[in-house]
């Protein structure tokens, strides 16, 4: 009786293509969730702030609405970080797969893709453009360097701070909201 072979046999091209497609679909799913969750949470926050800042709301209604807002803020930050983490893991796996199989780097960083487009826009490809890793980053508009993920985290942090402010105002200076 022979010992089991710990190294699996090489996968077929069909299996590799299926795995790549499944991983790409999962990464796209996390990317979609990453941007859907904040929009839904922001809608809930708007409703809660409407309750809290309406002049006819009672102090109890304001405090409850803002406590719920704080809960949604924390939950939104956690889920945003979780979705981003999984999306980055899958994007990294896809990049490694593309490198290992010498595929066009569909899932590479946009600066890398821009450099490749620039290098391959000439025939033969321009080796200097391929070697200059910072060229694409230097030419992109400044606002493209701002990460949407960080902007959403900041927006949720600000929303939480505003909820705390409304609670404090409700307790200390209730007349300001009347």
VOGU-3710 file (C-alpha; in Angstrom, 3 decimals, decimal comma):
1> xxxxxxxxxx> 0,000/0,000/0,000  1,432/3,382/-0,976  1,236/6,615/0,986  -1,101/9,279/-0,389  0,595/11,875/-2,565  0,514/15,260/-0,747  0,964/17,183/-4,015  -2,212/17,336/-6,097  -1,948/16,766/-9,837  -1,852/19,885/-12,025
11> xxxxxxxxxx> -5,267/21,377/-12,644  -6,704/21,363/-16,129  -7,109/24,612/-18,045  -10,877/24,307/-17,710  -10,625/23,993/-13,928  -8,198/26,919/-13,730  -10,530/29,065/-15,832  -13,500/28,088/-13,643  -11,599/28,913/-10,449  -10,412/32,229/-11,876
21> xxxxxxxxxx> -13,969/33,100/-12,936  -15,408/32,171/-9,530  -12,753/34,168/-7,693  -13,287/37,158/-9,976  -17,057/36,992/-9,426  -16,569/36,797/-5,651  -14,226/39,792/-5,705  -16,781/41,769/-7,731  -19,469/40,758/-5,227  -17,421/42,113/-2,306
31> xxxxxxxxxx> -16,689/45,272/-4,279  -20,417/45,757/-4,874  -21,208/45,148/-1,203  -18,442/47,542/-0,252  -20,279/50,422/-1,915  -23,899/49,347/-1,386  -23,640/49,061/2,400  -22,617/52,703/2,995  -25,375/54,035/0,760  -28,028/52,041/2,605
41> xxxxxxxxxx> -26,569/53,065/5,972  -26,481/56,713/4,897  -30,174/56,517/4,016  -30,952/55,139/7,485  -28,803/57,876/9,056  -30,708/60,584/7,168  -34,012/59,250/8,486  -32,697/59,130/12,073  -31,318/62,668/11,861  -34,655/63,830/10,463
51> xxxxxxxxxx> -36,335/62,466/13,596  -33,721/63,980/15,906  -33,644/67,438/14,323  -37,373/67,936/13,815  -38,504/70,709/16,171  -41,516/68,714/17,359  -39,472/65,669/18,449  -39,313/64,922/22,145  -35,954/64,714/23,909  -36,442/60,964/24,342
61> xxxxxxxxxx> -37,096/60,529/20,597  -33,958/62,551/19,819  -31,785/60,523/22,162  -33,148/57,184/20,934  -32,719/58,211/17,276  -29,127/59,307/17,889  -28,282/56,159/19,863  -29,575/54,142/16,916  -27,495/56,381/14,647  -24,393/55,575/16,708
71> xxxxxxxxxx> -25,197/51,871/16,471  -25,589/52,113/12,685  -22,368/54,138/12,481  -20,335/51,479/14,284  -22,011/48,648/12,340  -21,398/50,465/9,042  -17,719/51,018/9,813  -17,267/47,367/10,798  -19,032/46,019/7,712  -17,184/48,452/5,441
81> xxxxxxxxxx> -13,835/47,290/6,833  -14,888/43,637/6,543  -16,001/43,950/2,913  -12,845/45,887/2,021  -10,661/43,236/3,668  -12,280/40,410/1,690  -12,229/42,401/-1,542  -8,504/43,110/-1,103  -7,764/39,441/-0,360  -9,533/38,307/-3,516
91> xxxxxxxxxx> -7,925/41,071/-5,607  -4,506/39,967/-4,344  -5,265/36,323/-5,198  -6,392/37,370/-8,676  -3,231/39,428/-9,233  -1,078/36,485/-8,148  -3,038/34,144/-10,441  -2,604/36,543/-13,363  1,130/36,848/-12,664  1,600/33,087/-12,305
101> xxxxxxxxxx> -0,213/32,392/-15,583  1,149/35,436/-17,411  -2,283/36,889/-18,021  -3,050/40,530/-18,702  -3,220/42,134/-15,223  -6,929/42,931/-15,134  -6,898/43,138/-11,350  -3,706/45,165/-11,021  -3,645/48,580/-9,379  -4,920/51,288/-11,761
111> xxxxxxxxxx> -1,451/52,870/-11,902  0,004/49,566/-13,117  -2,726/49,202/-15,740  -2,198/52,797/-16,910  1,539/52,141/-17,261  0,850/49,026/-19,338  -1,589/50,863/-21,582  1,006/53,578/-22,125  3,824/51,102/-22,768  1,820/49,001/-25,211
121> xxxxxxxxxx> 0,391/51,977/-27,086  3,560/51,922/-29,183  4,894/49,128/-31,350  7,171/47,718/-30,139  6,250/48,348/-26,478  8,236/51,121/-24,847  10,539/49,537/-22,230  11,077/52,914/-20,547  7,321/53,275/-19,944  7,188/49,776/-18,464
131> xxxxxxxxxx> 10,114/50,536/-16,143  8,819/53,905/-14,892  6,468/52,771/-12,126  5,639/56,294/-10,935  4,836/57,855/-14,324  1,132/57,011/-14,320  0,738/58,158/-10,718  2,383/61,494/-11,525  0,032/62,139/-14,456  -3,256/61,214/-12,812
141> xxxxxxxxxx> -5,414/64,007/-11,392  -4,882/64,579/-7,661  -8,436/63,693/-6,678  -7,926/60,141/-7,970  -5,434/59,601/-5,155  -8,208/59,979/-2,575  -9,491/56,569/-1,541  -13,272/56,273/-1,467  -12,985/53,745/1,341  -11,258/56,293/3,583
151> xxxxxxxxxx> -13,760/58,965/2,622  -16,638/56,714/3,696  -14,904/55,887/6,984  -14,448/59,593/7,621  -18,059/60,316/6,722  -19,293/57,669/9,143  -16,977/58,983/11,852  -18,354/62,484/11,324  -21,911/61,129/11,408  -21,190/59,447/14,746
161> xxxxxxxxxx> -19,705/62,670/16,121  -22,793/64,586/15,000  -25,029/62,038/16,709  -23,097/62,520/19,958  -23,386/66,299/19,517  -27,172/66,075/19,110  -27,415/63,932/22,266  -25,290/66,424/24,233  -27,298/69,391/22,938  -30,548/67,586/23,757
171> xxxxxxxx> -29,424/67,071/27,351  -27,525/70,327/27,977  -29,312/72,891/25,770  -32,650/71,414/24,635  -33,894/74,823/23,534  -31,398/74,907/20,677  -33,316/72,141/18,883  -36,807/73,533/19,482
//
